[in-house]
């Protein structure tokens, strides 16, 4: 019986190790896909080597004790290119810091899969398209900074259901419709929405319906 117990324990350890390595490889693959989509003239991503067991030794990456990626810190790194849907695989990610670069393209809908995300900082880039309603699934999100981009469309009402939100800044874009006032938006200062010529509100005043100026 003791031998049988030892065998089962050994198998459990082996399976756990295999799953940990597989998860780490999946996260490394996702991050390397991001690297391939970016132009990196200052070589800040030079250490991102896809042949390593996991990405936890890469510069600008932080992992937890289980070797799962929790932070990507690439703010003000002179990067250009676009974000990739594969970022949605980083299920333990808490901080995605890509501010003050020249990233273009859209915010992938798949970022709504990052259930552990606390901070999404994409400000001061050249990002276009709309704010994905899927970000409303980020129930741990505290900081959402999308200011100084080229975003269009309305502010998704899905974000009003994220009770953890403390900071929302979407100023200096080209958003339309009205400013939400329910949920966490009740405490967001109006200057965090300024410099959006087609954005009206706040809707509590009854000045405009939700879809105004979005055609």
Phi, psi and omega in degrees: 000320180297318179296319180296318178299318180297320180296314179297320178297316179298318179296320179298316179297316181297313180298318179299315179297316180299316180295320179297315179296318180298317179296317180297320178296321179297319178292320177297320178298318180297316181290325178291328173298320175298315180303317182293338181272355185248146169267130191229073185296336181264004177058037178287343181257016185300328183280356183282084186260113184289351180277351179283158183298320177211167184273011188289345177265358180287145174295146177074010177240134175240138179238162174270186185293344178263015180060036174253138186291126180244340180219141168235111185248094181231029177293143174052050186244012177060037180265147170226174185118211183218161176284160183236148179301332182300341176302335179294351178278348185277074193291346177257004183295131180250329183228121174242101188249103182228025185289160175054052170236202175232045181286135182245188179079199188255168170276116182299136176304328184296345176297341175292351177275353185277073190297341180265359188295129178257323185224126174239105184245101179241017187290159180056056172230205179230036186283137181240189183081195185257165172281118184296130174302338180298341177296343176292349178275354184275080189285357175255000187291130179247319184241123176231104183241108182238013185294159177059055173228203178234037183290144179235178178084181182277166170281118184301130178293344176301330181294336180291348179268357181270091188292340182283345184299127176246327182232123172230122177229113178237021182295158176058056171228205175229047181286159182227180182085213183238161180276126178296153177230000182266165178057224183295338182292347178299334186246008179273125182295147184296335180290350174282359178241001187288168182061036167238091190304333184259007180267129182239167176131200001293153188293343178300333180282351179069025183281333185205152175279166189305316187271009184303139176064018181256003181279000000 
